[in-house]
Amino acid sequence: MKKVFPFFVLLFFCSFACQNPKNDYQQTVPEHFTKVPEWAKEVVWYQIFVERFRNGDSTNDPTPDDIRFAYPDSIPADWEITPWTQDWYKPDGYFLHSGLTQFQDNLQLRRYGGDLQGVLDKLDYLSDLGITAIYFNPLNDAPSLHKYDPRYWHHIDRNFGPDPKGDAKIIQSEDPANPQNWQWTQADQLFLKVVEACHRRGIKVIVDYSWNHTGMDFWALNDIRKHGKDSPFADWYAIESFDNPSTPENELKYKGWYHIKYLPEIQKAVVGNDSVFPFEGNFQSPSVKEHIFAVAARWLDPNKDGNPADGIDGFRLDVAAEIPLGFWPEFRSKVREINPEAYLVGEVWWQKYPDDLMDPRPFLKGTMFDAVMNYRWYRPTRQFFSQAEPAIGPKAFADSMKQILEGINPYNAQVMMNLTASHDAPRTATSLYNKNKYKFRAKPYDDANYRIEKPDGETRWIQKMLLIHQYTFVGAPHIWYGDEVGMWGADDPDTRKPMVWGDITYEPETSYPQGKLRKPDVVETDTQLFQFIKELIQLRKQHPALVHGTLEFLVTEDKNGTLLYKRTYNGDVIWVAFNISKNQQTITLEGIEDGLHSFYSVAPTSQKVLGEKLDVTLRPQSGGVFFYQ
């Protein structure tokens, strides 16, 4: 039985066709400040964690000196780069001498040597897949594997470029407080080469920054260590006590993000309660803001000629809800003055972990971000397609999709980053293979029964259904590096395995962190999944309805586990059908014409045309897209 939701269709259509995009605030500022970049509606995102993507130059691999001041405090004398092909759960030899008792803590010592040359070498691979935008995890110079603990915001990590020692000398010769004194290291220049190569291929580039905190070896904090309260940067951090130079002890204490000493937090002037996100206020120090704005300008228009074509195309902004709201309009204004088409996407995630996701609407009013990372889309999507805890049916899923779109300007909805996995969440296949609550005890160190082995064939069927939905729903699809070739992995740190490449032979995974027995899993690329995603990307590029179209739910049958929705834009009509049950089910498409084509996750049992109706019998746990060429 077909069920239609005309009221939702009317609301969604009016939000696209009838809404006045200028609210009261927008009428007082230039349009380029509030406008959502058109290019961001059409892209397919690919997220790169450079340290784990490709080692293109082994001569720049990190040394023990390069990783000091990151967790942990001590580095074993026999520390060395981990082989790219090593079984992930196989302990490195130096683990025995690290002083760390937990396997997952030892993983923070690992480095694999991924670098920007590796990215440059694989841009044609991304172009072939159909990628049109890259989101880089932090590239700033930092000792950790994740780079959220910068030594310098304004330089690319020394080990990502060809001359780490030479870059260190250049950096030391600068006055980091004076942007006029900043120089370009070899790593900086290589990154600009990557940006140029991406732009030639039609690929946009955004970079991840966390203005919320630095690393403990950040240059301004080092100045505070040296000069104490007389440092001109003393108000940059929430200092609890300064060092007393007359004693051998180090008395410097500061507020760390979530009490983590390796992540000193930038001091905030909070208005009201900062324990409930979002909150009002700003950064305490005007000079720290000026430094941030200078860093942003450096990468947006590197040659400072007023044309941002040589720069990056925007920013992904880490822990954005933990920075006072007053800062973001200032940041947006500075960014848009340089590049009116720059894209800003914020990490807006938990209101209260692990149950309550944050409402993104306060950030999407034209004054802060163009989009947020759309965790609110993935959680119910996983609950529906994978029947993960708490499982939902077609009706509840349709209601969830309506809810996440409610109250959001359609232009913002079209540029939301719809992600299924990331550096902070389990890989897609593993997330679907396990049925636990979203991102709760999602690794073997928290739950000994969490499944870390290669997901089974049924999971791949579920993954393909979800992918069809991801590429046909409102918003921009996102790929976490390696998901396109079937990589698997639990939550951080296991989601950050080295990329699996077809030209490299890997050790099979035979180890388990708690010493449990497991069958060997061959580590290799899934070329069929790669091709499936490639075809979905082409389908999205060929049909404007999948970018700009209205959304109409037509069938939501809980009894049969069937779902049907339609996207429409200027005569381009797309139907999308799913059967999440474990029995074959028939779905009827009405109002069809000659020339209808189809794309399936699994070939259907049958499809019959009866006049203007098409009856499609879908196999269990499968989906299809129907369209006109």
C-alpha positions in Angstrom: 0.0 0.0 0.0 1.4 3.4 -1.0 1.4 6.3 1.4 1.9 9.9 0.3 2.9 12.9 2.4 1.7 15.9 0.5 2.0 18.3 3.5 5.8 17.6 3.7 6.2 17.9 0.0 4.5 21.3 0.1 6.7 22.5 2.9 9.9 21.3 1.3 8.9 22.7 -2.1 8.0 26.1 -0.6 11.3 26.2 1.3 13.0 26.0 -2.1 10.7 28.1 -4.2 8.9 30.5 -1.9 11.3 31.4 1.0 12.8 34.8 1.0 16.5 34.0 1.5 17.2 37.3 3.3 16.3 37.5 7.0 16.6 40.7 9.0 20.3 40.2 9.6 21.1 39.4 6.0 19.6 42.7 4.9 22.3 44.6 6.8 25.3 42.8 5.3 26.6 42.2 1.8 25.2 39.3 -0.1 28.6 37.7 -0.5 28.7 37.3 3.3 25.6 35.2 3.6 25.5 33.5 0.3 26.1 29.7 0.2 28.7 28.8 -2.5 27.0 27.3 -5.5 29.9 24.9 -6.1 29.4 23.3 -2.7 26.0 22.0 -3.7 27.4 19.9 -6.5 30.5 18.4 -5.0 31.4 14.9 -3.8 33.7 15.2 -0.8 36.8 13.0 -0.1 38.4 13.3 3.3 42.1 12.8 3.5 44.1 12.1 6.7 47.5 12.7 5.1 49.6 10.7 7.6 47.7 7.6 6.6 46.9 8.2 2.9 50.1 7.6 0.9 53.8 7.6 1.6 55.1 9.3 -1.5 58.5 10.3 -0.1 60.2 8.1 2.5 63.0 10.6 3.0 60.8 12.9 5.0 59.4 10.3 7.4 59.1 11.5 11.0 61.9 11.0 13.5 61.6 10.8 17.3 62.5 14.5 17.5 59.6 15.4 15.2 57.0 13.7 17.4 58.0 15.1 20.8 55.4 17.0 22.8 52.6 14.8 21.5 51.1 12.0 23.6 52.8 10.0 25.2 55.6 11.9 26.9 58.3 9.3 26.3 59.5 7.8 23.1 61.2 4.4 23.2 64.8 4.3 22.1 63.9 1.6 19.4 61.0 3.6 18.0 60.7 3.4 14.2 58.2 4.0 11.4 55.5 1.3 11.2 55.5 -0.6 7.9 52.5 0.5 5.8 51.5 -3.1 5.2 51.6 -4.3 8.8 48.6 -6.1 10.4 46.9 -3.3 12.3 46.5 -5.2 15.6 50.1 -6.6 15.5 52.1 -4.9 18.2 55.2 -2.9 17.0 58.4 -4.2 18.6 59.0 -0.9 20.6 55.6 -1.3 22.3 57.4 -3.5 24.8 59.5 -0.5 25.9 57.0 2.3 25.7 55.8 2.1 29.3 52.2 2.0 28.1 50.2 -1.0 29.1 47.2 -0.5 26.8 47.5 -1.4 23.1 45.3 1.6 22.0 47.6 4.0 23.9 50.6 2.6 22.0 48.9 3.2 18.7 49.3 7.0 19.4 53.1 6.4 18.9 52.7 5.0 15.4 53.7 6.9 12.3 53.4 5.6 8.8 55.0 8.5 6.8 52.0 9.6 4.7 52.8 13.0 3.1 51.7 15.5 0.5 53.8 13.9 -2.3 51.6 10.9 -1.7 48.5 13.0 -2.2 49.9 14.6 -5.3 50.7 11.1 -6.7 47.1 10.0 -6.3 45.1 12.9 -7.5 44.4 11.1 -10.8 42.9 8.2 -8.7 40.5 10.7 -7.1 39.6 12.3 -10.4 38.9 8.8 -11.8 36.6 8.1 -8.9 34.7 11.4 -9.6 35.8 13.4 -6.6 35.3 17.1 -6.9 36.3 18.4 -3.4 38.9 17.3 -0.8 38.6 18.0 2.9 42.0 17.7 4.5 42.4 16.9 8.2 44.8 19.4 9.8 47.9 20.0 7.9 49.5 22.5 10.3 52.9 21.8 11.7 52.3 19.5 14.7 53.9 16.6 16.5 50.9 14.2 16.7 49.6 11.9 14.1 46.3 13.8 14.0 47.7 17.4 13.9 45.1 18.9 16.1 48.0 20.0 18.4 49.8 22.6 16.3 53.2 24.1 16.9 52.4 26.6 14.2 49.1 27.3 12.6 50.6 29.1 9.7 52.9 26.4 8.4 52.3 23.0 6.8 53.6 20.1 8.9 57.4 19.7 8.2 57.1 15.9 7.6 54.5 16.4 4.9 57.0 18.2 2.8 60.4 17.2 1.2 62.8 18.9 3.7 61.8 18.6 7.4 65.1 19.8 8.8 65.4 22.7 6.4 61.8 23.7 7.2 62.5 23.7 10.9 65.4 26.1 10.3 63.2 28.4 8.3 60.5 28.4 10.9 63.0 29.2 13.7 64.3 32.2 11.8 60.8 33.8 11.8 59.0 36.0 14.2 55.8 34.0 14.3 53.8 36.9 15.8 54.4 39.0 12.7 52.7 37.9 9.5 54.9 40.2 7.5 57.9 38.1 8.6 56.4 34.7 7.7 58.2 32.7 5.1 57.3 29.8 2.9 58.7 26.4 3.8 59.2 23.6 1.4 56.1 21.9 2.9 54.1 25.1 2.4 55.1 25.3 -1.2 54.3 21.7 -1.8 50.9 22.2 -0.4 50.3 25.1 -2.8 51.4 22.8 -5.6 48.7 20.3 -4.4 46.1 23.0 -4.4 47.0 24.1 -7.9 47.0 20.5 -9.2 43.6 20.0 -7.6 42.1 23.1 -9.1 43.4 22.0 -12.6 41.3 18.9 -12.1 38.2 20.7 -11.0 38.7 19.7 -7.4 38.1 22.2 -4.5 40.2 22.1 -1.4 39.3 22.9 2.2 41.5 22.5 5.3 40.7 21.6 8.9 41.6 23.9 11.7 40.9 23.9 15.4 41.0 27.5 16.7 39.8 26.1 20.0 43.2 24.8 21.1 46.8 24.4 20.2 49.6 22.0 21.0 51.7 22.3 24.1 54.7 23.2 21.9 52.8 26.1 20.2 55.1 29.1 19.7 53.0 31.5 21.8 52.8 29.1 24.8 56.6 28.7 24.6 56.9 32.4 24.9 54.7 32.3 28.0 57.0 29.6 29.4 60.0 31.9 28.9 58.5 35.3 29.9 55.6 34.3 32.2 53.0 36.9 32.8 55.2 39.5 30.9 54.7 37.6 27.7 52.5 39.6 25.2 50.6 36.3 24.6 49.8 35.7 28.3 46.1 36.4 27.7 45.9 33.9 24.8 45.5 30.9 27.2 43.6 30.3 30.4 46.7 30.3 32.6 46.2 28.9 36.1 49.8 29.5 37.2 52.9 30.8 35.6 56.3 29.1 35.9 58.7 30.4 38.6 62.1 30.7 36.9 63.8 30.5 40.3 62.8 26.9 40.9 63.8 23.8 38.9 60.2 22.7 38.6 57.8 23.7 35.8 54.9 25.4 37.6 53.1 26.5 34.3 49.6 25.3 34.4 46.8 26.0 32.0 43.4 24.8 31.0 43.5 22.0 28.5 40.7 21.0 26.3 38.8 18.3 28.3 41.7 18.6 30.8 44.2 17.2 28.2 47.5 18.9 28.8 48.6 18.2 25.2 45.8 20.5 23.9 46.0 23.9 25.7 42.8 25.7 25.2 42.6 29.3 23.9 41.0 31.6 26.5 37.4 32.6 26.0 35.3 35.5 27.3 32.1 33.6 27.9 28.8 35.3 28.4 26.5 33.0 30.5 27.0 29.3 30.8 29.6 27.6 28.6 28.5 24.1 29.7 25.5 24.2 27.3 26.3 24.4 23.6 26.2 26.8 21.9 27.1 29.7 24.1 27.7 33.4 23.7 30.9 35.3 24.0 34.2 35.5 22.1 37.9 34.8 22.4 39.4 36.8 25.2 42.4 38.2 23.4 42.0 40.5 20.3 45.6 39.6 19.2 44.8 35.8 19.1 41.9 36.6 16.7 44.2 38.7 14.5 46.6 35.9 14.4 43.9 33.5 13.4 42.6 35.9 10.7 46.2 36.2 9.3 46.6 32.4 9.1 43.3 32.1 7.2 44.3 34.9 4.8 47.6 33.2 4.2 45.9 30.1 2.8 43.0 31.8 1.1 45.2 34.1 -1.1 48.8 33.0 -0.8 50.2 35.5 -3.2 48.1 38.4 -1.8 47.1 39.7 -5.3 43.4 40.0 -4.5 42.6 36.9 -6.5 42.0 33.8 -4.3 42.3 31.4 -7.2 45.7 30.2 -5.9 44.3 29.5 -2.4 42.2 27.0 -0.6 38.4 27.1 -1.0 37.3 27.1 2.6 37.7 25.6 6.0 36.4 22.7 8.1 36.2 24.1 11.7 36.9 21.7 14.5 34.8 21.6 17.7 33.0 24.7 16.4 30.2 24.6 19.0 32.9 24.9 21.8 34.0 28.3 20.5 31.7 31.3 21.6 29.2 32.3 19.0 30.5 35.9 18.8 33.7 34.8 17.1 32.2 33.1 14.1 30.6 36.1 12.3 34.0 37.9 12.6 35.8 34.9 11.1 33.2 34.5 8.3 33.5 38.2 7.5 37.3 38.0 7.2 37.2 34.9 5.1 34.5 36.2 2.7 36.3 39.5 2.2 39.1 37.5 0.6 37.0 34.8 -1.1 33.2 35.4 -1.5 32.9 31.8 -2.6 34.7 30.2 0.4 32.9 27.4 2.1 32.7 27.1 5.9 31.6 23.8 7.5 31.5 23.4 11.3 31.9 20.3 13.4 28.6 20.5 15.4 28.0 17.1 17.0 27.0 16.2 20.5 24.7 18.1 22.9 24.9 15.3 25.4 26.9 12.1 24.4 25.8 9.5 23.5 22.1 10.3 23.0 21.5 13.9 22.1 22.9 15.4 18.9 23.2 19.1 18.7 20.7 21.3 16.8 22.7 22.9 14.0 20.2 25.7 13.2 21.9 28.4 15.4 25.0 28.1 13.2 23.1 28.2 9.9 21.5 31.6 9.8 23.9 33.1 7.2 26.3 34.6 9.8 28.5 31.7 10.7 28.7 28.5 8.6 27.3 27.3 5.3 26.9 23.8 6.6 27.7 21.4 9.4 29.0 17.9 9.3 25.7 16.0 9.0 25.9 13.5 11.8 22.2 14.0 12.3 21.6 12.4 8.9 23.8 9.4 9.4 22.5 8.2 12.8 18.9 7.5 11.7 20.1 6.3 8.3 22.2 3.6 10.0 19.3 2.7 12.3 17.1 2.2 9.2 19.3 0.4 6.7 21.4 -1.6 9.2 18.7 -2.0 11.8 21.2 -0.9 14.4 20.2 0.0 17.9 17.5 1.4 18.2 16.2 0.1 14.9 13.6 2.1 13.0 11.3 1.3 10.1 10.4 3.2 6.9 7.9 5.6 8.6 10.2 6.6 11.4 13.1 7.0 8.9 11.0 9.3 6.7 10.0 11.3 9.7 13.7 11.6 10.8 14.7 12.9 7.3 11.9 15.5 7.5 13.0 16.5 11.0 16.7 17.1 10.1 15.6 19.4 7.2 13.0 21.3 9.2 13.9 24.9 9.9 17.1 24.8 7.8 17.3 27.1 4.7 17.2 24.8 1.7 20.4 26.3 0.3 22.2 25.3 3.5 20.6 21.8 3.4 22.0 21.4 -0.2 25.6 21.9 1.0 25.5 19.8 4.2 28.4 17.4 4.4 26.6 14.0 4.5 29.2 11.7 6.1 29.0 8.0 7.1 32.5 7.8 8.6 35.5 9.9 9.5 38.6 10.2 11.6 36.4 10.3 14.7 33.9 7.5 13.9 34.0 3.9 12.8 34.4 3.1 9.2 31.2 2.7 7.3 31.4 -1.1 6.8 32.3 -1.7 10.4 29.6 0.7 11.6 27.0 -1.2 9.7 28.4 -4.6 10.7 28.0 -3.9 14.4 24.5 -3.1 15.7 25.4 -1.1 18.8 24.1 2.4 19.5 25.7 5.0 17.3 29.3 5.7 18.3 28.9 4.1 21.7 31.4 1.6 22.8 32.3 1.2 19.2 35.8 -0.3 19.5 37.2 -3.5 21.0 38.9 -1.6 23.8 35.5 -0.5 25.2 33.5 -3.6 24.2 35.3 -7.0 23.8 32.4 -8.2 21.7 32.7 -5.4 19.1 33.4 -7.0 15.8 36.7 -5.9 14.2 37.0 -8.5 11.5 36.2 -8.0 7.8 32.4 -7.3 7.5 30.4 -10.0 5.8 28.6 -10.1 2.5 25.3 -9.1 4.0 26.9 -5.9 5.4 28.1 -5.0 1.9 24.5 -5.3 0.6 23.4 -3.0 3.4 26.3 -0.6 2.6 25.2 -0.4 -1.0 21.7 0.4 0.0 22.9 3.2 2.2 25.2 4.5 -0.5 22.3 4.8 -2.9 20.5 6.8 -0.3 23.5 9.0 0.4 23.9 9.9 -3.3 20.3 10.6 -3.8 19.4 12.6 -0.7 19.6 16.3 0.0 23.2 17.4 0.7 26.7 16.7 -0.5 28.0 13.1 -0.2 31.3 12.5 1.7 33.8 9.6 1.5 36.3 8.9 4.3 39.5 7.8 2.6 39.5 4.1 1.8 35.8 3.5 2.4 35.5 3.4 -1.4 37.6 0.3 -1.5 36.0 -1.5 1.4 38.3 -0.7 4.3 37.0 -1.6 7.7 37.9 -0.4 11.2 36.4 0.4 14.6 36.2 3.9 16.1 39.3 6.1 16.7 42.1 5.0 16.6 41.2 2.0 14.5 39.4 4.1 11.8 42.8 5.6 10.9 44.5 2.6 9.3 46.8 3.2 6.4 45.0 3.4 3.1 44.7 0.2 1.2 46.1 0.5 -2.3 45.9 -2.0 -5.2 49.7 -1.7 -5.9 50.7 -2.7 -2.4 50.6 -6.2 -0.8 49.4 -6.2 2.8 49.8 -8.6 5.7 46.5 -10.3 6.4 44.8 -9.3 9.7 45.3 -12.1 12.1 45.8 -10.4 15.4 43.4 -9.2 18.1 44.1 -6.6 20.7 43.0 -8.7 23.6 44.7 -11.8 22.3 41.5 -13.5 21.2 41.5 -15.9 18.2 40.2 -14.7 14.8 40.3 -16.0 11.3 42.7 -14.3 8.9 41.3 -11.5 6.8 42.9 -10.7 3.5 43.5 -6.9 3.2 42.9 -5.8 -0.4 40.9 -3.3 -2.4 37.2 -4.1 -3.3 37.2 -3.0 -6.9 33.5 -3.8 -7.3 32.6 -1.4 -4.5 34.9 1.3 -6.0 33.0 0.9 -9.4 29.6 1.0 -7.6 30.5 4.3 -5.9 32.0 5.7 -9.2 28.7 5.0 -11.0 26.7 6.6 -8.2 28.9 9.7 -8.4 28.3 9.9 -12.2 24.6 9.5 -11.7 24.5 12.4 -9.3 26.5 14.6 -11.7 24.2 13.8 -14.5 20.9 14.6 -12.7 20.3 18.1 -11.3 17.3 16.8 -9.3 19.8 15.0 -7.0 21.4 18.3 -6.2 18.6 20.9 -6.4 15.4 18.8 -6.4 12.5 18.7 -4.1 12.0 15.6 -2.0 8.8 13.6 -1.7 8.3 10.4 0.3 5.8 8.2 -1.6 5.9 4.8 0.2 6.8 4.1 3.8 5.6 0.5 4.5 6.7 -0.8 7.9 5.1 -4.1 7.4 7.1 -4.9 4.2 10.1 -2.8 4.9 9.8 -0.8 1.7 10.6 2.9 1.1 10.1 5.0 -2.0 10.9 8.7 -2.5 11.2 11.0 -5.5 13.5 14.0 -6.3 12.2 16.5 -8.9 13.8 19.5 -10.5 12.9 21.3 -13.8 11.6 18.1 -15.5 14.3 15.9 -14.1 12.6 13.2 -12.1 14.3 10.5 -10.0 12.6 7.7 -8.0 14.6 5.8 -5.3 13.3 2.6 -3.9 14.5 0.3 -1.1 13.5 -3.1 0.4 15.3 -3.4 3.8 13.5 -6.7 4.7 14.9 -10.2 4.2 12.2 -11.1 1.7 11.6 -9.9 -1.8 9.1 -7.1 -2.0 7.2 -5.3 -4.9 7.1 -1.5 -5.1 5.0 0.4 -7.7 6.2 3.5 -9.4 3.4 5.6 -10.9 3.3 8.2 -13.6 6.2 6.8 -15.5 6.9 7.4 -19.2 8.9 5.5 -21.9 12.6 5.6 -21.6 12.9 4.9 -17.9 16.4 3.6 -16.8 17.4 2.0 -13.6 20.5 1.4 -11.4 20.4 -1.3 -8.7 22.5 -2.4 -5.8 21.4 -5.9 -6.7 19.5 -6.8 -9.8 15.7 -7.1 -9.1 13.7 -10.4 -9.4 11.5 -8.7 -11.9 10.2 -5.4 -13.3 6.9 -5.0 -15.2 5.5 -2.0 -17.0 1.7 -1.7 -16.9 0.7 1.5 -18.7 2.1 4.4 -16.6 3.0 2.0 -13.7 6.2 0.1 -13.1 6.1 -2.9 -10.7 9.6 -3.7 -9.4 10.2 -6.7 -7.3 13.3 -6.0 -5.2 15.5 -8.6 -3.7 16.0 -8.6 0.0 18.1 -5.8 1.4 18.5 -4.0 -1.9 17.6 -0.7 -3.6 17.3 1.0 -7.0 17.3 4.3 -8.7 15.0 5.1 -11.6 15.6 7.9 -14.0 15.4 9.2 -17.6 18.5 9.9 -19.6 
